[in-house]
């Protein structure tokens, strides 16, 4: 047991954070498990994978898991989904793949005027 007042407070804070993070990690694990089950059966697979990706993103955003850990897990799910031949994209990529307007060419610049020698 800690004797120092600041360490006692730190222990209380760590316990609160542990319980909060536990909810996000557990939700992500459950969603990934459900997505893997859906991948095995082939029922409602894209929706299950989207839900798992969303749960992983939330857990990473809240700091319950490391962002690279979430990215690795999402990559594995998408790899399994692609192996099934299902063309499903997560919500993030759907927005990016929307039709983008054509870029305009930059306007031609006029030649710069010659600089005169600085006066002394």
C-alpha positions in Angstrom: 0.0 0.0 0.0 1.3 3.4 -0.9 2.1 5.9 1.9 2.6 9.0 -0.3 -0.5 11.1 -0.9 0.1 11.7 -4.6 0.7 8.0 -5.2 -2.6 7.1 -3.5 -4.4 9.5 -5.8 -2.5 8.1 -8.8 -3.6 4.6 -7.9 -7.3 5.7 -7.7 -7.0 7.4 -11.1 -5.3 4.3 -12.6 -8.1 2.1 -11.4 -10.8 4.4 -12.9 -8.9 4.4 -16.2 -8.4 0.7 -16.2 -12.1 0.1 -15.8 -13.0 2.6 -18.5 -10.5 1.2 -20.9 -11.7 -2.3 -20.2 -15.1 -1.5 -21.7 -13.6 -0.2 -25.0 -11.1 -3.1 -25.3 -13.9 -5.7 -24.5 -16.2 -4.1 -27.1 -13.5 -4.2 -29.7 -12.7 -7.9 -28.9 -16.3 -8.8 -29.1 -16.8 -7.0 -32.4 -13.7 -8.7 -33.9 -14.9 -12.1 -32.7 -18.3 -11.5 -34.3 -16.7 -10.4 -37.5 -14.5 -13.5 -37.6 -17.6 -15.6 -37.0 -19.4 -13.8 -39.9 -16.4 -14.3 -42.1 -16.6 -18.0 -41.4 -20.3 -18.3 -42.1 -20.5 -15.7 -44.8 -23.6 -14.1 -43.3 -23.7 -10.3 -43.2 -19.9 -10.2 -43.4 -19.4 -6.5 -44.6 -21.6 -5.1 -41.9 -19.9 -7.2 -39.2 -16.4 -6.1 -40.4 -17.5 -2.4 -40.4 -18.8 -2.8 -36.9 -15.5 -4.3 -35.8 -13.4 -1.6 -37.5 -15.6 1.1 -35.9 -15.0 -0.5 -32.4 -11.3 -0.8 -33.0 -11.1 2.9 -34.1 -13.0 3.9 -31.0 -10.8 1.9 -28.7 -7.7 3.4 -30.3 -9.1 6.9 -30.2 -9.9 6.6 -26.5 -6.4 5.2 -25.8 -7.5 1.7 -24.7 -5.3 0.1 -27.4 -2.4 1.5 -29.4 -3.4 2.9 -32.8 -1.0 0.6 -34.6 -2.5 -2.4 -32.8 -5.9 -1.3 -34.1 -4.5 -0.8 -37.6 -3.0 -4.3 -37.6 -6.2 -5.9 -36.5 -8.2 -4.0 -39.1 -5.8 -5.0 -41.8 -6.1 -8.6 -40.8 -9.9 -8.4 -41.0 -9.9 -6.7 -44.3 -7.4 -9.3 -45.6 -9.8 -12.1 -44.7 -12.7 -10.2 -46.2 -10.8 -9.7 -49.5 -9.9 -13.4 -49.5 -13.6 -14.2 -49.6 -14.0 -12.0 -52.6 -16.4 -9.6 -51.0 -15.8 -6.1 -52.1 -16.7 -4.2 -48.9 -15.1 -0.9 -48.0 -15.1 0.6 -44.5 -17.0 3.9 -44.1 -13.8 5.9 -44.0 -12.7 4.7 -47.5 -16.2 5.1 -49.0 -16.1 8.9 -48.4 -12.6 9.2 -49.9 -13.6 7.2 -53.0 -16.5 9.5 -53.8 -16.2 11.4 -57.1 -13.7 14.2 -56.7 -13.9 17.3 -58.9 -11.2 17.7 -61.5 -8.3 19.8 -60.4 -7.7 23.1 -62.2 -4.4 23.8 -63.8 -2.4 26.4 -62.0 -2.5 29.9 -63.6 0.6 30.9 -65.5 2.8 33.2 -63.5 4.1 36.4 -65.0 7.9 36.7 -65.0 9.2 38.4 -62.0 10.6 41.9 -62.4 14.4 42.2 -62.0 15.5 43.4 -58.7 17.6 46.6 -58.6 20.8 46.8 -56.6 20.2 47.9 -53.1 21.0 51.5 -52.4 23.7 52.2 -49.9 
